[in-house]
Amino acid sequence: MLGDVGATEWRHILRTCAWIAPSDLTHLRLYCLALDRHSALLAFLADQGTVFYTDKGYAYLNPAQGALATTEAQITRWQSLLGVTPSDRSRLGLAEVKAHTKLEEMEARRAKAGPRAS
């Protein structure tokens, strides 16, 4: 089950990325789960701190820092696979993502012109 961050991104991607096919939904789910994990790791690090100290006073990075870096790298890979960045859309042949289809543009022009006289 997706958390708040993942669920929000799921809805956003499905609303704005028309090229996402049913076969992409597994990757989209994994991407959204990674965003949830990223959010949880950020909250954990904000609470626990990014640096720990041994009993002798030596500083070391919170191990969650490594998990955060790994998660961020995975998020970037999922974004690439899904084509949600401009360079990836270009690579996938989706260089120009139109906000409206030709049919929607035609209907908007008709609505703007108003009813025709018979």
DAVENDA-V134485 format. One record per residue. PHI is phi in whole degrees, -180 to 180 (NA if undefined). NEAR is the number of other ideal C-beta (glycine too) atoms within 8 Angstrom. Layout:
BEGIN
phi=<PHI/PHI>
near=<NEAR/NEAR>
END
This chain:
BEGIN
phi=<NA/-80/-83/-61/-65/-63/-66/-64/-67/-55/-64/-62/-63/-67/-79/-110/-112/-63/-81/-68/-100/-53/-71/-88/-65/-65/-66/-63/-63/-63/-61/-67/-64/-64/-65/-63/-63/-60/-61/-66/-65/-61/-65/-61/-67/-64/-79/-93/94/-93/-125/-111/-129/-75/-65/-95/93/-81/-87/-149/-68/-59/-57/-65/-61/-65/-64/-64/-62/-64/-64/-64/-65/-67/-59/-62/-66/-64/-59/-63/-62/-84/72/-94/-106/-56/-67/-72/-63/-63/-61/-84/84/-114/-57/-116/-99/-86/-74/-132/-77/-60/-63/-64/-65/-64/-64/-66/-65/-63/-64/-69/-72/86/-70/-87/-79/-92>
near=<2/9/9/7/11/12/10/8/11/12/8/8/14/9/6/6/11/5/8/10/5/4/5/9/8/7/10/13/10/9/14/15/10/12/12/13/9/13/11/9/12/9/8/9/13/6/6/7/7/6/8/8/8/7/4/4/6/6/6/7/8/10/6/10/10/8/9/12/8/8/12/9/8/9/12/8/8/12/11/9/7/14/12/8/8/5/6/12/12/9/7/8/5/9/5/4/8/5/3/6/6/5/6/8/9/8/8/9/8/7/7/6/6/5/3/5/3/2>
END
